[in-house]
Amino acid sequence: MFSYRVILKQALKITLKYKYLWLFGLFAALTAAGGSWEYNLLSQGFGKNLIDSSYLQLEKILAVLELMVNFANGLITLITSDIWNILNALTLILLTGLLFFCFIWLSISSQGALINALKKILKGKQKTKSISYRENLTVGHKNFWQVLVMNILIKFTIIFSFFIISIPLLLLAIKDFSGLALIYIILFVLFVPFVTGFSLMMKYAINYQIFEGLGVFKSIEKAYELFRKNWLISLEMAVILFLISFVAALAFALSASIILLPLFITGLVINALWLTWTITYIGIALTIFFGAVLSTFQISAWTGLFFHLKEKGGALAKLERLLKK
């Protein structure tokens, strides 16, 4: 019988046993591969009121648009400058672009590498002594463009959906019409479940790509079928992992504060900058470490669920089992 407890215990066991996966988890977390998209939607949708949540998303969209306008104005100014300014600026842009691409490559490849390592572990082919960063990264690199496209699709869908949701708020700021508030609520109720479901489906698509190398469209097609048959299980898993992540993050923050905050305050009181900076760096290092472990656990849980649904042909969600009693 299918059990979330078994999937989660398996994910925790893998995370603790195969510590080399944490490095992949660290970089994979930068793409929100562990499920950050839907977790952000849940936390922003329920942690704040609906208006504030959408205004926050709208503010992010407008900030990106402002950045693009400023960049375009900068290019226009650059064209009118002398040749040396142009060469210096182009060199800086190229170097920044190269570093950004390397950063993206490492993040996406680590996402694929982590899932590939999990595939071997779940199939019983991976032993502790046969650790190979190069082999797993090679698989991640091989699927780089496909996984990148899927991550872009997730991000674009989220941004576009919240832009559509925010249109009534823009109009409401221009003209006071009560009907716009109703339209906003309807759009919110329609789009938020859609975006959440889409991001969950894309998890399966990325897994299909790494497991079977099907290509973007075929992976999405098979992921859609798997999600359609198991949408309630996927949603329940998302909620469970959200709660686990929330509790774990809260426990980590409280523990770190209890241990580090008194030392940090002591450093400020006695004017010992070396102590305050040391505590700051320790706090940052611990946060990065915690994020890497949590990301590895989340991706392990999702990959474990995908593997179970794919190999066993589906299961009954907890809510379905309760309703049948």
C-alpha positions as CSV (number, residue, x, y, z in Angstrom):
1,M,0.0,0.0,0.0
2,F,1.2,3.5,-0.9
3,S,2.3,5.6,2.1
4,Y,3.7,9.1,2.4
5,R,5.5,8.0,5.5
6,V,7.5,5.4,3.5
7,I,8.4,7.9,0.8
8,L,9.5,10.5,3.3
9,K,11.5,8.0,5.4
10,Q,13.2,6.8,2.3
11,A,14.0,10.4,1.3
12,L,15.4,11.2,4.7
13,K,17.5,8.0,4.7
14,I,19.0,8.8,1.3
15,T,19.7,12.4,2.4
16,L,21.6,11.3,5.5
17,K,23.4,8.3,4.0
18,Y,24.5,9.8,0.7
19,K,26.0,13.1,2.0
20,Y,27.7,13.8,-1.3
21,L,24.3,14.6,-2.7
22,W,24.3,17.8,-0.6
23,L,26.6,19.5,-3.0
24,F,24.2,18.9,-5.9
25,G,21.3,19.9,-3.6
26,L,23.1,23.2,-2.8
27,F,23.2,24.3,-6.4
28,A,19.9,22.7,-7.4
29,A,18.2,24.8,-4.7
30,L,19.1,27.9,-6.8
31,T,16.7,26.8,-9.5
32,A,13.9,26.1,-6.9
33,A,14.0,22.5,-8.0
34,G,13.2,21.3,-4.6
35,G,9.7,22.7,-5.0
36,S,10.2,26.3,-4.0
37,W,7.8,27.6,-6.7
38,E,4.7,26.0,-5.2
39,Y,6.0,26.5,-1.6
40,N,6.3,30.2,-2.3
41,L,2.8,30.3,-3.8
42,L,1.4,28.5,-0.7
43,S,3.3,30.7,1.8
44,Q,2.5,34.0,0.0
45,G,-1.1,33.0,-0.7
46,F,-1.9,31.9,2.9
47,G,0.8,33.8,4.9
48,K,-0.5,37.2,3.6
49,N,-3.8,38.5,2.5
50,L,-4.6,38.1,-1.2
51,I,-4.2,41.8,-2.1
52,D,-0.8,42.1,-0.5
53,S,0.4,38.8,-2.0
54,S,-0.5,40.0,-5.5
55,Y,0.9,43.5,-5.0
56,L,4.2,41.8,-4.0
57,Q,4.2,39.8,-7.3
58,L,3.3,42.9,-9.3
59,E,6.1,44.9,-7.6
60,K,8.5,42.2,-8.7
61,I,7.3,42.3,-12.3
62,L,7.5,46.1,-12.5
63,A,11.0,45.9,-11.0
64,V,12.1,43.6,-13.8
65,L,10.5,45.9,-16.4
66,E,12.2,48.9,-14.9
67,L,15.6,47.0,-15.0
68,M,15.1,46.2,-18.7
69,V,14.2,49.9,-19.4
70,N,17.3,51.1,-17.6
71,F,19.5,48.6,-19.4
72,A,18.1,49.7,-22.8
73,N,18.7,53.4,-21.8
74,G,22.3,52.4,-20.8
75,L,22.9,50.8,-24.2
76,I,21.7,53.9,-26.0
77,T,24.0,56.1,-23.9
78,L,26.8,53.6,-24.5
79,I,26.4,53.8,-28.3
80,T,26.9,57.6,-28.2
81,S,30.1,57.3,-26.1
82,D,33.7,57.0,-27.3
83,I,35.2,53.7,-28.5
84,W,37.1,53.0,-25.2
85,N,34.0,53.3,-23.1
86,I,32.2,51.0,-25.5
87,L,34.9,48.4,-25.4
88,N,35.2,48.5,-21.5
89,A,31.4,48.2,-21.2
90,L,31.1,45.4,-23.7
91,T,34.0,43.5,-21.9
92,L,32.2,43.9,-18.6
93,I,28.9,42.8,-20.1
94,L,30.5,39.7,-21.7
95,L,32.3,38.7,-18.4
96,T,29.1,39.2,-16.4
97,G,27.2,37.2,-19.0
98,L,29.8,34.4,-18.9
99,L,29.7,34.2,-15.1
100,F,25.9,34.2,-15.1
101,F,25.8,31.4,-17.7
102,C,28.3,29.3,-15.7
103,F,26.2,29.9,-12.6
104,I,23.1,28.8,-14.5
105,W,24.9,25.8,-16.0
106,L,26.1,24.6,-12.6
107,S,22.6,25.0,-11.1
108,I,20.7,23.2,-13.9
109,S,23.4,20.5,-14.3
110,S,23.3,19.9,-10.5
111,Q,19.6,19.5,-10.6
112,G,19.9,16.8,-13.3
113,A,22.9,15.2,-11.6
114,L,21.0,14.9,-8.3
115,I,18.0,13.3,-10.0
116,N,20.3,10.9,-11.9
117,A,22.0,9.9,-8.7
118,L,18.6,9.3,-7.0
119,K,17.5,7.2,-10.0
120,K,20.5,4.9,-9.5
121,I,19.9,4.7,-5.7
122,L,16.2,4.0,-6.1
123,K,16.9,1.3,-8.7
124,G,19.5,-0.3,-6.4
125,K,22.5,0.4,-8.7
126,Q,24.2,3.1,-6.5
127,K,26.5,2.0,-3.7
128,T,28.3,4.3,-1.3
129,K,31.7,3.3,-2.7
130,S,30.7,4.1,-6.3
131,I,30.3,7.9,-5.8
132,S,31.0,9.7,-9.1
133,Y,30.4,13.4,-9.3
134,R,31.7,13.4,-12.9
135,E,29.3,10.7,-14.1
136,N,26.3,12.4,-12.6
137,L,27.3,15.9,-13.7
138,T,27.8,14.5,-17.2
139,V,24.2,13.3,-17.2
140,G,23.1,16.7,-15.9
141,H,25.1,18.4,-18.7
142,K,23.7,16.1,-21.3
143,N,20.1,17.2,-20.3
144,F,21.0,20.8,-19.6
145,W,19.0,22.5,-22.3
146,Q,15.9,20.4,-21.8
147,V,15.9,20.9,-18.0
148,L,16.6,24.7,-18.5
149,V,13.7,25.0,-20.8
150,M,11.4,23.4,-18.3
151,N,12.6,25.6,-15.5
152,I,12.1,28.7,-17.7
153,L,8.5,27.5,-18.5
154,I,7.8,27.2,-14.8
155,K,9.1,30.7,-14.1
156,F,7.4,32.3,-17.1
157,T,4.0,30.6,-16.2
158,I,4.2,32.0,-12.7
159,I,5.2,35.5,-13.8
160,F,2.5,35.6,-16.6
161,S,-0.2,34.3,-14.3
162,F,0.5,36.8,-11.5
163,F,0.6,39.5,-14.1
164,I,-2.9,38.6,-15.3
165,I,-4.1,38.4,-11.8
166,S,-2.7,41.8,-11.0
167,I,-4.4,43.6,-13.9
168,P,-7.6,44.3,-11.9
169,L,-5.4,45.8,-9.1
170,L,-3.8,48.2,-11.7
171,L,-7.3,49.2,-13.0
172,L,-8.6,49.5,-9.4
173,A,-5.8,52.0,-8.7
174,I,-7.0,54.1,-11.7
175,K,-10.7,53.7,-11.2
176,D,-12.6,52.8,-8.1
177,F,-15.0,50.0,-9.3
178,S,-16.1,47.3,-6.9
179,G,-16.5,44.8,-9.7
180,L,-12.7,44.7,-10.2
181,A,-12.2,43.3,-6.7
182,L,-14.6,40.4,-7.7
183,I,-12.7,39.8,-10.9
184,Y,-9.4,39.8,-9.0
185,I,-10.7,37.1,-6.6
186,I,-12.0,35.0,-9.5
187,L,-8.7,35.2,-11.3
188,F,-6.8,34.4,-8.1
189,V,-8.9,31.4,-7.4
190,L,-8.4,30.2,-11.0
191,F,-4.8,30.9,-11.6
192,V,-3.1,30.0,-8.3
193,P,-4.3,26.3,-8.4
194,F,-3.3,26.2,-12.1
195,V,0.2,27.5,-11.5
196,T,0.7,25.2,-8.5
197,G,-0.5,22.2,-10.5
198,F,1.7,23.2,-13.4
199,S,4.8,23.5,-11.3
200,L,4.1,20.1,-9.7
201,M,3.6,18.5,-13.2
202,M,6.9,20.0,-14.4
203,K,8.7,18.1,-11.5
204,Y,7.5,14.9,-13.2
205,A,8.6,16.2,-16.6
206,I,12.1,16.9,-15.4
207,N,12.2,13.4,-13.8
208,Y,11.0,11.9,-17.1
209,Q,13.8,13.7,-18.9
210,I,16.5,12.5,-16.6
211,F,15.1,9.0,-16.3
212,E,14.2,8.3,-19.9
213,G,15.8,11.2,-22.0
214,L,12.5,11.8,-23.8
215,G,13.0,15.4,-24.8
216,V,11.0,18.4,-23.6
217,F,7.6,17.9,-25.3
218,K,7.4,14.1,-24.8
219,S,8.5,14.5,-21.1
220,I,5.8,17.1,-20.6
221,E,3.2,14.9,-22.3
222,K,4.0,11.9,-20.1
223,A,4.2,14.1,-17.0
224,Y,0.8,15.5,-17.8
225,E,-0.7,12.0,-17.9
226,L,1.0,11.0,-14.7
227,F,-0.1,14.2,-12.9
228,R,-3.7,13.9,-14.3
229,K,-4.0,10.4,-12.7
230,N,-2.3,11.4,-9.5
231,W,-3.0,15.1,-9.0
232,L,-4.4,14.7,-5.5
233,I,-1.4,12.7,-4.3
234,S,0.9,15.4,-5.8
235,L,-1.0,18.1,-4.0
236,E,-1.0,16.3,-0.7
237,M,2.8,15.7,-1.0
238,A,3.3,19.4,-1.8
239,V,1.4,20.4,1.4
240,I,3.2,17.8,3.5
241,L,6.6,18.9,2.3
242,F,5.6,22.5,2.7
243,L,4.7,21.9,6.4
244,I,7.9,19.9,6.9
245,S,10.0,22.6,5.3
246,F,8.3,25.3,7.3
247,V,8.8,23.5,10.7
248,A,12.4,22.6,9.8
249,A,13.2,26.2,8.8
250,L,11.6,27.5,12.0
251,A,13.4,25.0,14.2
252,F,16.7,25.9,12.4
253,A,16.1,29.7,12.8
254,L,15.3,29.4,16.5
255,S,18.2,27.1,17.2
256,A,20.7,29.3,15.3
257,S,19.3,32.4,17.0
258,I,19.6,30.9,20.5
259,I,23.2,29.9,19.9
260,L,24.5,32.7,17.7
261,L,22.5,35.8,18.7
262,P,23.9,36.2,22.2
263,L,27.5,36.0,20.8
264,F,26.6,38.5,18.1
265,I,25.1,40.9,20.7
266,T,28.1,40.4,22.9
267,G,30.4,41.3,20.1
268,L,28.4,44.5,19.5
269,V,28.4,45.5,23.2
270,I,32.2,45.0,23.7
271,N,32.9,46.5,20.2
272,A,34.6,43.3,19.0
273,L,34.1,43.5,15.2
274,W,36.0,40.2,14.7
275,L,33.4,38.4,16.8
276,T,30.4,39.9,15.1
277,W,31.8,39.2,11.6
278,T,32.8,35.6,12.7
279,I,29.3,35.0,13.9
280,T,27.8,36.5,10.7
281,Y,29.9,34.2,8.5
282,I,29.0,31.2,10.7
283,G,25.3,32.0,10.4
284,I,25.6,32.3,6.6
285,A,27.5,29.0,6.3
286,L,25.0,27.2,8.5
287,T,22.1,28.7,6.4
288,I,23.7,27.5,3.2
289,F,24.3,24.0,4.7
290,F,20.7,23.8,5.9
291,G,19.4,24.8,2.5
292,A,21.5,22.2,0.8
293,V,20.3,19.4,3.0
294,L,16.7,20.5,2.8
295,S,16.8,20.8,-1.0
296,T,18.3,17.3,-1.2
297,F,15.5,15.9,1.0
298,Q,12.8,17.7,-1.0
299,I,14.1,16.5,-4.4
300,S,14.6,13.0,-3.0
301,A,11.0,12.9,-1.8
302,W,9.7,14.1,-5.2
303,T,11.9,11.7,-7.1
304,G,10.9,8.9,-4.8
305,L,7.2,9.7,-5.4
306,F,7.7,9.9,-9.1
307,F,9.5,6.6,-9.1
308,H,6.7,4.9,-7.1
309,L,3.9,6.3,-9.3
310,K,5.8,5.4,-12.5
311,E,6.8,1.9,-11.5
312,K,3.7,0.9,-9.5
313,G,1.2,2.6,-11.8
314,G,-0.4,5.1,-9.3
315,A,-1.9,5.0,-5.9
316,L,-4.7,6.3,-3.8
317,A,-4.4,9.6,-2.1
318,K,-4.9,9.9,1.7
319,L,-8.1,11.9,1.2
320,E,-9.5,9.2,-1.2
321,R,-8.7,6.5,1.3
322,L,-10.5,8.4,4.0
323,L,-13.6,9.0,1.9
324,K,-13.8,5.3,1.0
325,K,-14.0,4.2,4.6
